[in-house]
């Protein structure tokens, strides 16, 4: 959530930016003016009521009649009660409107309407050259029995993958590898959070109210399946003043649930775009002055995962039309998948500045003892199953087997190769 004072004072310069990102600044400003006007009217009437109350007290002491003043008190009370209802309605309207205003992009974010304006920051490694036609992960996974998408669809529906045997062990091994890396070498504290959260938590990180249709909500309860571990982990400090020293780094593995799964076609086949997926998330709570340096180190932590797995990837600085609703700046990391002949996003690393902290009421106490809104950051460290797609397609061999990257061999009980059944 943006500071309403900033929106008032910088409305001329911010209007175009906000509207380009789908927000309506004038509606917020009108709602703000209305609620302030109503509050002023209510306070004025309460002042009149206090004055009449004092007058009644004086008249009673003097033994004089107070019937007219009592009638005036009742009339003022009725007006105040009616205006209080109007104030509550105006406050609710204002809050709904301001919660739908997107964050303001940082000055280093390239301007553009869509992904075509994203900037390539760097490319790591080179695409593997094959002396045979590389298979897709679907062909590999079905042949090696790593997953069973047909039965998963029958038991749940399309977009909910089922890993089995070596496929399940590979996914679990990757999760444990990433958690160990972030905890032991990158300085994060591991968490195991709930996989469902309430509406206040979803509002705090920016999923509600704007993206409600993309989320899964339980029936009969105010609970939502988490779209990312960012939600419960960031809300760890909701409505608190952080007394611990900053920065604070937290990491967690969770499954993630999202209704939005892209248009029908190539991207919905196999494991490329699904409704449920596993992810290791990194979250930071930092002082405002350090948040952009912290974003760069967060990005390096995510890149380290891919470098140790020996994958070819690139880093993108997302443009103003492609960054998420809540982000002030975002880097995407895309790995190269030879079987798809395409780049696949496996990580987004974002600085939200104080946007989430204002919504979730997360403050910290600075060196002067004053409370300020903290800056929050998060990054995928990294997301599956697209990582599995890139690994299978990159490490496939002509004989149909899959080489296991050295970094995760210890997490695979020493298995170095996944071979077809019977070999």
C-alpha positions in Angstrom: 0.0 0.0 0.0 1.3 3.5 -0.9 1.3 6.4 1.6 -1.8 8.5 1.0 0.2 11.6 1.8 2.5 10.8 -1.1 -0.4 10.2 -3.4 -1.9 13.6 -2.5 1.3 15.5 -2.8 2.7 13.8 -6.0 -0.6 13.1 -7.7 0.3 14.8 -11.0 3.6 12.9 -11.4 2.2 9.5 -10.2 -1.2 9.5 -12.1 0.2 8.3 -15.4 2.4 5.6 -13.8 -0.4 4.2 -11.7 -2.9 4.2 -14.5 -0.5 2.5 -16.9 -0.3 -0.3 -14.3 -4.1 -0.6 -14.0 -4.7 1.6 -11.0 -7.2 4.5 -10.6 -5.6 7.3 -8.6 -8.4 9.8 -9.0 -10.9 7.4 -7.4 -8.6 7.0 -4.4 -8.2 10.8 -4.0 -11.9 11.4 -4.3 -12.6 8.7 -1.7 -9.9 10.2 0.5 -11.4 13.7 0.2 -14.9 12.4 1.0 -13.9 10.5 4.1 -11.8 13.5 5.4 -14.8 15.8 4.8 -17.1 13.5 6.7 -14.6 13.1 9.6 -14.4 16.9 9.8 -18.2 17.2 9.9 -18.4 14.6 12.6 -15.7 16.2 14.7 -17.4 19.6 14.3 -20.7 18.1 15.5 -19.0 16.4 18.4 -17.5 19.8 19.4 -21.0 21.3 19.3 -22.3 18.5 21.4 -19.6 19.0 24.0 -20.4 22.7 24.1 -24.1 22.1 24.6 -23.3 19.5 27.3 -21.2 22.1 29.2 -24.1 24.6 28.8 -26.5 22.1 30.3 -24.3 21.6 33.3 -24.1 25.3 33.9 -27.9 25.8 33.5 -28.6 22.9 35.9 -26.3 24.5 38.5 -28.2 27.7 38.2 -31.5 25.9 38.5 -32.6 26.9 35.0 -34.7 24.9 32.5 -32.6 22.7 30.1 -35.3 21.2 27.9 -34.3 23.1 24.7 -30.6 22.1 25.2 -31.5 18.5 25.8 -33.5 18.5 22.6 -30.5 20.0 20.8 -28.3 17.3 22.3 -30.6 14.5 21.0 -30.7 16.0 17.5 -26.9 16.3 17.5 -26.5 12.7 18.7 -28.8 11.5 15.8 -26.7 13.5 13.3 -23.5 12.2 14.7 -24.8 8.6 14.6 -25.8 8.9 11.0 -22.5 10.5 10.0 -20.6 7.8 11.9 -22.2 5.3 9.6 -21.3 7.4 6.6 -17.7 7.6 7.8 -17.5 3.8 8.2 -18.8 3.4 4.6 -16.4 6.0 3.3 -13.4 4.4 5.1 -14.3 1.0 3.7 -14.6 2.5 0.2 -11.2 4.3 0.6 -9.5 1.2 1.9 -10.7 -0.9 -0.9 -9.6 1.6 -3.5 -6.1 2.2 -2.1 -5.5 -1.5 -1.7 -6.0 -1.8 -5.5 -3.3 0.8 -6.3 -0.1 -0.9 -7.5 3.4 -0.1 -6.2 5.4 2.6 -8.0 8.4 1.2 -10.0 11.9 2.1 -9.0 13.8 4.6 -11.2 16.0 1.7 -12.4 13.0 -0.2 -13.8 12.8 0.0 -17.6 9.6 1.6 -19.0 7.5 -0.6 -21.2 4.0 -2.1 -21.6 4.9 -5.8 -21.6 7.7 -8.4 -21.5 9.1 -7.2 -24.8 10.6 -4.2 -22.9 12.4 -6.4 -20.3 16.1 -6.0 -20.2 18.6 -8.8 -20.2 21.0 -8.1 -17.3 23.3 -11.1 -17.8 23.5 -14.6 -19.3 25.3 -17.4 -17.5 26.9 -20.3 -19.3 26.0 -21.6 -22.8 23.3 -23.8 -24.1 24.4 -27.4 -24.4 25.1 -28.7 -27.9 23.5 -32.1 -28.6 24.6 -34.6 -31.2 21.1 -36.1 -31.1 17.6 -34.6 -31.1 16.8 -33.7 -27.4 13.6 -35.0 -26.0 11.1 -33.0 -24.0 10.6 -33.6 -20.3 7.3 -35.2 -21.1 8.9 -37.9 -23.2 11.7 -38.3 -20.7 9.5 -38.4 -17.6 7.0 -40.9 -19.1 9.7 -43.2 -20.4 11.6 -43.2 -17.1 8.5 -43.3 -15.0 9.3 -40.1 -13.1 5.8 -38.8 -13.1 2.2 -39.8 -14.0 0.2 -36.9 -15.3 -2.7 -39.0 -16.6 -3.4 -40.5 -13.2 -2.9 -37.1 -11.5 -5.5 -35.6 -13.8 -7.9 -38.4 -13.0 -7.5 -38.0 -9.2 -7.6 -34.2 -9.2 -7.8 -32.5 -12.5 -5.4 -30.9 -15.1 -2.5 -28.9 -13.7 -1.8 -31.0 -10.6 1.3 -33.1 -11.2 2.2 -36.4 -9.6 5.8 -37.4 -9.2 6.6 -41.0 -8.5 9.7 -43.1 -7.8 12.9 -41.5 -8.8 10.9 -38.4 -9.9 9.6 -37.9 -6.4 13.1 -38.5 -4.9 14.6 -36.0 -7.4 12.1 -33.3 -6.5 12.7 -33.9 -2.7 16.4 -33.9 -3.2 16.3 -30.6 -5.0 14.2 -29.1 -2.2 16.6 -30.3 0.5 19.6 -29.1 -1.5 18.2 -25.6 -1.9 17.2 -25.3 1.8 20.6 -26.5 3.0 22.3 -24.0 0.6 20.3 -21.1 1.8 20.6 -22.0 5.5 24.2 -23.1 5.7 25.8 -20.8 3.2 23.5 -17.8 2.6 22.6 -17.1 6.2 18.8 -17.8 6.1 16.8 -19.2 9.0 14.5 -22.1 7.9 10.8 -22.0 8.6 8.0 -24.5 8.0 4.9 -22.3 7.8 1.2 -23.2 7.4 0.1 -23.9 3.8 -3.2 -22.0 4.4 -3.6 -18.4 5.5 -6.4 -16.0 6.3 -7.6 -13.0 4.3 -5.6 -10.5 6.4 -2.4 -12.3 5.5 -3.3 -12.4 1.8 -4.1 -8.7 1.9 -0.8 -7.9 3.7 1.4 -9.2 0.9 -0.8 -7.9 -1.9 -2.7 -10.9 -3.2 -6.0 -9.5 -2.0 -8.2 -7.9 -3.1 -6.9 -7.6 -6.7 -6.0 -11.2 -7.4 -8.7 -13.1 -5.5 -9.8 -14.9 -8.7 -6.4 -16.4 -9.2 -6.3 -18.0 -5.7 -7.9 -21.1 -4.1 -10.2 -20.4 -1.1 -11.6 -23.0 1.2 -15.3 -23.3 1.6 -16.9 -22.1 4.8 -13.7 -20.6 6.3 -11.7 -17.4 5.9 -8.7 -19.5 4.6 -6.8 -19.5 1.4 -4.3 -22.0 0.0 -1.0 -20.1 -0.3 0.1 -19.1 -3.7 3.7 -18.8 -2.4 5.6 -19.2 0.9 6.1 -15.4 0.6 2.6 -15.0 2.2 3.0 -16.8 5.5 6.7 -16.0 5.9 6.2 -12.2 5.3 3.2 -12.2 7.6 5.3 -13.7 10.4 5.8 -10.1 11.6 2.4 -8.7 10.7 1.1 -6.0 13.1 4.4 -6.1 15.0 7.3 -3.8 15.7 10.4 -5.9 14.9 12.8 -5.6 17.9 15.4 -7.9 16.5 18.4 -6.5 14.6 17.9 -6.2 10.8 18.4 -7.6 8.3 16.4 -10.8 8.9 16.6 -13.6 6.3 14.0 -16.4 6.3 13.6 -19.3 3.9 10.9 -22.0 3.6 9.7 -24.8 1.4 6.0 -25.1 0.6 3.7 -26.3 -2.1 2.1 -23.4 -3.9 -1.5 -23.2 -5.4 -2.6 -20.9 -8.1 -5.7 -21.0 -10.3 -4.1 -18.9 -13.1 -2.3 -21.3 -15.4 -2.1 -19.6 -18.7 -4.0 -20.0 -21.9 -4.6 -23.4 -23.5 -1.7 -24.7 -25.6 1.9 -25.6 -25.4 2.6 -24.0 -22.0 0.0 -26.1 -20.3 1.5 -29.4 -21.3 3.5 -31.4 -18.9 5.1 -29.5 -16.0 5.5 -26.1 -17.6 2.5 -24.3 -16.1 0.5 -26.0 -13.3 -1.9 -25.2 -10.5 0.2 -26.8 -7.8 4.0 -26.7 -7.6 6.8 -26.8 -5.0 9.0 -23.9 -4.3 11.8 -22.8 -1.9 11.3 -19.2 -1.0 13.6 -16.5 0.5 12.2 -13.5 2.4 14.1 -10.5 3.8 13.2 -7.8 6.3 15.7 -5.0 5.9 16.2 -1.3 6.6 15.1 1.0 3.8 18.6 2.4 3.1 19.9 -1.1 2.3 17.0 -2.7 0.4 18.4 -2.4 -3.1 21.8 -3.8 -2.1 19.8 -6.6 -0.4 17.9 -7.2 -3.6 21.2 -7.7 -5.5 22.4 -10.2 -2.9 19.0 -12.0 -2.9 19.4 -12.4 -6.7 22.9 -13.9 -6.3 21.5 -16.4 -3.8 19.0 -17.6 -6.3 21.6 -17.7 -9.1 23.9 -19.8 -6.9 21.3 -22.6 -7.0 21.4 -22.7 -10.8 25.1 -22.3 -11.0 25.7 -25.3 -8.7 23.3 -27.3 -10.9 25.3 -26.4 -14.0 22.3 -24.8 -15.8 22.4 -22.2 -18.5 20.3 -19.2 -17.4 19.7 -15.5 -17.9 18.6 -12.6 -15.6 16.0 -10.1 -16.7 15.2 -6.7 -15.2 11.4 -6.6 -15.7 9.9 -3.5 -17.2 7.2 -1.4 -15.6 4.4 -3.2 -17.4 5.6 -6.7 -16.4 6.5 -6.4 -12.7 4.0 -7.7 -10.2 1.4 -5.6 -8.6 3.3 -5.2 -5.3 6.9 -4.9 -6.5 8.9 -1.8 -6.9 11.6 -3.7 -8.8 11.9 -7.3 -9.9 14.5 -9.6 -11.5 13.4 -12.8 -13.2 15.7 -15.7 -13.7 15.0 -18.0 -16.7 16.7 -21.3 -17.3 17.2 -22.7 -20.8 15.3 -25.9 -21.5 16.7 -27.6 -24.7 13.7 -29.9 -25.3 11.4 -26.9 -25.2 13.9 -24.7 -27.1 12.8 -22.0 -24.7 13.6 -20.0 -21.6 11.6 -20.9 -18.5 11.1 -18.7 -15.5 12.2 -20.3 -12.2 12.7 -17.3 -10.0 11.4 -13.8 -9.4 13.4 -11.6 -6.9 11.5 -8.5 -5.8 11.9 -5.5 -3.7 8.6 -4.2 -2.4 10.1 -1.3 -0.4 7.5 -0.5 2.3 4.5 -1.5 0.1 3.8 -4.8 1.9 4.9 -3.4 5.3 2.2 -0.7 5.2 -0.5 -3.2 4.3 0.7 -5.7 7.0 1.6 -3.0 9.5 5.2 -4.3 9.9 7.6 -1.8 11.5 11.0 -1.9 13.1 12.7 0.3 15.6 15.7 2.2 14.2 18.9 3.3 16.0 17.1 6.5 17.3 14.4 4.4 18.8 11.8 5.5 16.3 9.5 3.1 14.5 9.6 3.0 10.7 8.1 0.7 8.1 10.5 -2.1 7.2 11.3 -2.9 3.6 10.4 -6.5 2.5 12.0 -8.5 -0.3 11.4 -12.0 -1.6 12.8 -14.4 -4.2 12.2 -17.9 -5.4 15.2 -20.0 -4.5 14.0 -21.6 -6.7 10.7 -22.9 -8.0 9.9 -26.4 -9.2 8.8 -28.2 -11.4 10.3 -26.0 -14.2 13.7 -26.6 -12.6 13.0 -30.3 -13.1 12.1 -29.7 -16.7 15.4 -27.9 -17.3 17.4 -30.5 -15.5 15.9 -33.5 -17.4 16.2 -31.8 -20.8 19.7 -30.5 -20.2 21.2 -33.7 -18.7 19.6 -36.2 -21.0 22.0 -38.6 -22.8 21.8 -40.4 -26.1 21.0 -43.7 -24.5 17.9 -42.3 -22.8 19.4 -42.0 -19.4 19.7 -38.8 -17.3 22.9 -37.7 -15.6 22.4 -36.3 -12.0 24.2 -33.0 -11.3 27.0 -33.5 -8.8 25.5 -31.0 -6.4 22.4 -33.2 -5.7 24.0 -36.7 -5.9 24.2 -36.7 -2.0 20.5 -36.0 -1.9 19.8 -38.9 -4.3 21.4 -41.5 -2.1 24.5 -41.5 -4.3 22.5 -42.2 -7.5 24.4 -40.5 -10.4 22.2 -41.7 -13.4 18.5 -42.2 -13.9 18.2 -45.0 -16.5 15.2 -46.5 -18.3 13.5 -49.4 -16.5 15.4 -52.7 -16.8 18.8 -51.1 -17.5 
